[in-house]
Amino acid sequence: MSNDAATAIPAVDGPQGPQQELPTHGLGASLPPADARAKTEGTFPYAADLWAEGLLWAAVLRSPHAHARVLSIDTSAAAGMPGVRLVVTHADVPGEATYGRTVADRPVFASDLVRHHGEAIAAVAADHPDTARLAAAAIAVEYEVLEPVTDPEKAFAAPPLHPDGNLIRHIPLRYGDPDATGEVVVEGLYRIGRQDPAPIGAEAGLAVPRPDGGVDIYTASTDPHTDRDLAAACFGLGPDQVKVVVTGVPGATGDREDPGFQIPLGLLALRTGCPVKLAATREESFLGHAHRHPTLLRYRHHADAEGRLVKVEAQILLDAGAYAEASSESLAAAVAFACGPYVVPHAFVEGWAVRTNNPPSGHVRGEGAMQVCAAYEAQMDKLAARLGLDPAELRLRNALATGDILPTGQTVTCPAPVAELLQAVRDFPLPALPMDSPEDGWLLPGGPEGAGEPGAVRRGVGYALGMVHMLGAEGTDEVSTATVKVHDGMATVICAAVETGQGFSTLARQIVQDTLGIDEVHVASVDTDQPPAGPATHGRHTWVSGGAVERAAKMVRTQLLQPLAHKFGMSTELLQITDGKITSYDGVLSTTVTEALEGKELWATAQCRPHPTEPLDGAGQGDAFVGLAFCAIRAVVDVDIELGSIRVVEMAVAQDVGRVLNPAQLATRIEAGVTQGVGAALTENLRTARGLVRHPDLTGYALPTALDAPDIRIVKLVEERDVVAPFGAKAASAVPVVTSPAAVAGAVRSATGRPVNRLPIRPQAAVAAS
Amino acid sequence: MTLPATLGEAVAALSAMPAAVPVAGGTDLMAAVNKGQLRPAGLVGLGRVNEIRGWQYQDGHALLGAGLTHARMGRPDFAALIPALAAAARAAGPPQIRNAGTLGGNIVTAAPTGDALPVLAALEADLLVAGPGGMREVPVTHLLAGRELLGPAELIGHVRVPLLHAPQVFLKATGRTGPGRATASVAVVLDPARRGVRCAVGAIAPMPLRPLEAERWIASLIDWDADRGLAPEALTAFGEYVAAACIPDPPGEEPLPPAVLHLRRTVAALARRALGRALS
């Protein structure tokens, strides 16, 4: 009963089989991260720990209004304060006044208009952080407060909040026959709240001016090259004059350190000629970075009498906040996966992403896919109830498989073991009821010594199937470059893929160990002098950067073995390297890597570029995705039906992973994803009132604690290799986030008999209907 | 920052520097300082004032030092004395907060969600306030309601709580299973000597609310000389009585908004459960 997920992994039939001893290095081994010890002991340096001689501290003045005209900015009082070195506003931005990852629509500093609570207006550099904050507060800004547009449904008709208009993107997906109807029709309206990525370390950075007039920015960027390009454009400098050096990343489930923090920092360093440090407060972090899109969804599912889906009609409205950010891509995912991993002959989905004066929305893992998953799975539960079918059985009847066609017209060519995943979680034994195992102690909803009363607790079980795409979609040029160096029996990997906790640097070591037989592998730190590897999102680095590392390692291997192979008159394929020793297939040759190197250094650089995709067309059709990953989760919850308090007892997860590259790391990624999903289902919602963020702190924004995290049982990892992916592996982090909230909602639905059409689930929605 | 060793020294230090702020656990004060909301000109640390870190007995009452931490109050020996206060202290947050946060700090912060406050209100606790003019007594409810305020250089030294030798229950509803702020909390204490039930509801108003009529009504139903049991219907009625007293129907036809209605149901369930546990 008490075995945890990590120990549950070896029970899964892996390539080694259950009997064999587990490998300690190379692919398939549970190699621990190289920095695990330093991070556990608290000695690992993050950006907030950086220091430079003579540094100044930055503070940013942020808008207290969600929507206001800026009439005047008077910085004289602030600039005159003792200890203040410089105050900058929009007038001091030498290059582009606006930036953006997709559309350059976001001002570095608001000039005439603020469009969301917390928008940057000015920045101060001073010799003490308190001085900087006080000076920022002393900047006199005269506002004319405007009516904020906070209801995305009203954004269509509202006066434009931005010169680009309020509609960021509209996708009208049309697939099949619009007149098709089913014998059974269910409808629903669903609302998904605003989840914050809430990284454990808030944004921080250090900018150091260079003698050549450029600037180096040390920060925990997850997309350093894009950040560099955006910052350089705003500074009016060439990309070669700005360098982003990536420091340790203290948690990243979305884009980190967005340029809104880096650009004021670099600007202050350039203008003062001094190093400048910025460490955001938790409040600034909540106000400044991008959140998950709050979403409004309307659904109508048609099915035949046997429960086979006939048609899905949906309207999906994403609240993008004031700026475009990643909303276009989020919308594409939401529309494309609006029906879920089910076979749907006819689909009509309208998706919109609109501007409002709410906090900015952007990339948070599983974006788009998570919101629709909660809605289509609620619809599947409704359909099952209407037809009197078991919810798992209804899902099995509609499960997607390889060769089926998505509503975007794209054929699913990768493994899609959806039915197998669902069967695995359905057949896994349910957790014991407290009355059957009283010795375990029952943690009631409400916590230990809480108000929970066993007589008021009902248990519920819910199922959900989720899917995500991997890598950038819709024609994004995906490419990563990696270099592998071997010298003196030790290998080094140089790749600009940022280790965000997803495990890339551990994977890179495993790949080199596997290919070159060298155990000691060092992964270099990342800066923008290296060739780009793309943002650390959508499982990109496991696939693209991992692929690049493998190719480079293979090239080094060939360079190493070629002379030997030539000398012995055999091909390099007949030689193998293990534990630093080179042996031939017949045992004639036996030498060490160090000897074969003869003191030389071997270098190789390679690129990986997956097959191209295409944008969704005017009818939402196109081969937009490189690969897909699937997950099935069965949630078991206890609900106190009088108080509406909910505790997730267990999450049974079966996931389509392609190939297990590092079992321990994979388990932690799935556990982290499920826990983030449980947060989105129950507590995580950054609340606003008229566009103003309420309680931007970790007391008001309740993350799951250890007591809220359920038992996570990884019951099956389906290892059906994806032939187009390097190693056949699929990204594992995002799809549990997508699937968990829907599973929890389903379980609460079954425990309470209430519809549960809003996430996070409010207590009043989980009180039994009386 | 000064670190007095006695309450008298602390009062003297505050008198000498009126702009200084006393600090004990600092779980509220330092968070406000870190946020930049508060910039005290000086601090008077109470961590070395040993006389307020424990408790003593005084004619049927306990004199609790204002410097008692939540962690200390949560321990079994304290729970045997004042069970509801111990339960509130254990529920008051994660271990780091409970190790630092103090009883006196909980009172002077007077946050609506302060977990000790409904318990102190139900116990009708009195505060012993030390100041330049000597010691004075203030009922805790007077301070929380703003009827009496702490004067310059005044400090809460002790909290006088009756020892009732009877069951007491504190229950709180929160948004998550782990530690969290109360959305509503209820303290129920039995006073067999005076044949009374006292109840206070926390977190739903700026200060704890006492449903006095509901207390008197339910006390009159209890057979104090026998097993003190009540029928489930009476418990339910008590819960609804308490909830309706604390969250009354608005005048006119307008019904309560759903969120408030849920809060009222939560209070009713908590009060019913708390009394049920106290009488079982």
Interface residues (C-beta under 8 A of the other chain):
Chain A: D130 R133 A137 T281 E283 L443 P445 G446 G447 E449 G450 A451 E453 A456 E642 L643 G644 S645 R647 L682 T683 T699 A702 P704 T705 A706 L707 D708 R762 P763 Q764 V767
Chain B: N34 K35 G36 A87 R90 A91 P94 L171 K172 A173 T174 G175 R176 T177 G178 P179 G180 R181 T183 P258 A259 L261 H262 R265 T266 A269 L270 R273
